[in-house]
Amino acid sequence: MQGNEPTYPIYSPGSVMGLFCNALKINATINLIYLKGRYSFGGGKAYGNYYYDHLFSESDTVSIGVKVSSLLRSKIQNNEIYTLKGFIEKNIKNSCVELRFVVDEIIQHQNQALKLCL
C-alpha cells in the first residue's frame, strides 16, 4: 500500500505565512509611492533610529503603520496633514502579514489651522 499513497506538499505555518508575504509583490511594494493623511505619533521611543507611528486617512479612521527615521520625524508635527513619499514594507507579526509605509521624504505639510480658517 505504500506505493499507492497520494503525495502532497506539507507546509509549516511559518512557511505558509512566508509564501503569502512574498506573493504580495505589487508596484507599491517595489516603487516609491505618495501617501497623504493625518500623521499620528505612536510610542515616544525610537527603535534602531526609527519611530513607528500611524498615518490616518483624512476622511475616516483607516490607518497604516509608518516607519520614519529620527531625523525626518523631528520635522513632523503630531496630528497634522502630510504628503509623504516612501514604499510599503511587509512584515509577519502574530500570524498576520502587516503592511508598513517607510517614509523616504516629506513632500508637503498642510497646516490644520490654515485649513480650518478657509
ABEGO torsion letter per residue (X at the ends): XAAABBBBBBBBAAAAAAAAAAABBBAAAABBBBBBEBBBBBBABBBGGBBBBBBBBAABABBBBBBBBAAAAAABBBGBBBBBBBBBBBBBBGGBBBBBBBBABBABBBBAAAAAAX
